[in-house]
Amino acid sequence: MALTRRPGADHCGVAAAMSVIDGKWKVSLLWALGLCPRRFGELRRMAPGISEKVLAAQLRELEADGVVHREVYEEVPPRVEYSLTPLGQDLNGALASLGEWGARNLLQVTP
């Protein structure tokens, strides 16, 4: 699966990356999934304040962009797990560098 084409992301790598992580919860979801595969309820508990509707929408967008894989297990009751694809793991590596920059410069960039 390839990244979804969004306006402004055609000519700039940073814009393409930002279009994937654009959303209040996406970076947190990517971080949580970088640790291990998670079920929907686990992700919801890890992101207090997120509604089920928003969580489902953000996961669908990440899946459409090819960074999250949704696995449905044929069990009773059905079980669904979310995990990072290789593309998502690569994106998390890039976000780790951004997090390191933020940690180093936290006092300078916080109002």
C-alpha positions in Angstrom: 0.0 0.0 0.0 1.3 3.5 -0.8 0.9 6.8 0.9 -2.4 8.5 0.1 -1.8 11.5 -2.2 -2.8 14.7 -0.4 -2.7 18.3 -1.6 0.7 19.9 -1.1 2.5 16.6 -0.5 3.5 16.1 -4.1 6.8 18.0 -4.2 8.0 18.1 -0.6 9.0 15.1 1.5 8.2 16.9 4.8 4.7 17.8 3.5 4.2 14.2 2.5 5.2 12.9 6.0 3.2 15.6 7.8 0.1 14.7 5.7 0.4 11.1 7.2 0.8 12.2 10.8 -1.6 15.1 10.6 -4.2 14.6 13.3 -4.2 15.1 17.1 -3.8 11.4 18.0 -1.8 9.9 15.1 1.7 10.3 16.6 0.5 8.8 19.9 -1.1 5.9 18.1 2.1 5.3 16.1 4.2 5.4 19.3 1.8 2.9 21.0 1.9 0.5 18.0 5.7 0.8 17.8 5.9 -1.0 21.2 3.7 -4.0 20.1 0.5 -4.9 18.3 -2.6 -3.5 20.1 -6.3 -4.0 20.1 -8.7 -1.2 19.7 -9.6 -1.0 23.4 -5.9 -0.9 24.4 -5.3 2.0 22.1 -8.3 3.8 23.5 -7.1 3.4 27.0 -3.6 4.6 26.0 -5.1 7.9 24.6 -7.4 9.2 27.2 -9.8 11.8 25.8 -10.1 10.2 22.3 -13.5 9.2 21.3 -14.2 5.8 19.6 -15.3 7.6 16.4 -12.1 9.6 16.2 -9.9 6.6 17.1 -11.5 4.5 14.4 -11.2 7.3 11.8 -7.5 7.9 12.6 -6.7 4.2 12.5 -8.5 4.0 9.1 -6.4 6.9 7.7 -3.2 5.3 9.0 -4.2 2.0 7.4 -5.1 3.8 4.1 -1.6 5.4 4.1 0.0 2.0 4.5 1.6 2.6 7.9 -0.8 0.5 10.0 -2.0 -3.0 9.4 -5.4 -4.2 10.7 -5.6 -8.0 11.3 -9.0 -9.6 11.9 -8.9 -13.0 13.6 -11.8 -15.3 12.9 -12.7 -16.1 16.5 -15.8 -15.8 18.6 -15.9 -13.1 19.6 -13.9 -11.5 16.7 -10.6 -10.1 17.6 -8.9 -7.2 15.7 -5.3 -6.2 16.2 -3.4 -3.2 14.8 0.3 -3.2 14.2 2.8 -1.1 12.2 3.8 -2.1 8.7 7.4 -1.8 7.7 6.5 1.7 6.3 5.1 2.6 9.7 8.2 1.3 11.5 10.3 3.5 9.2 8.0 6.5 10.0 8.4 5.8 13.7 12.2 6.0 13.3 11.9 9.4 11.7 9.6 10.5 14.5 12.1 9.3 17.1 14.6 11.8 15.7 12.0 14.5 15.9 11.2 13.5 19.5 14.9 13.7 20.4 15.1 17.2 18.9 12.0 18.2 20.9 13.5 16.9 24.2 16.8 18.7 23.6 15.0 22.0 22.8 11.9 21.7 25.0 12.7 24.8 27.1 13.4 26.9 24.1 10.2 26.1 22.2 7.6 26.0 25.0 5.8 29.3 25.4 
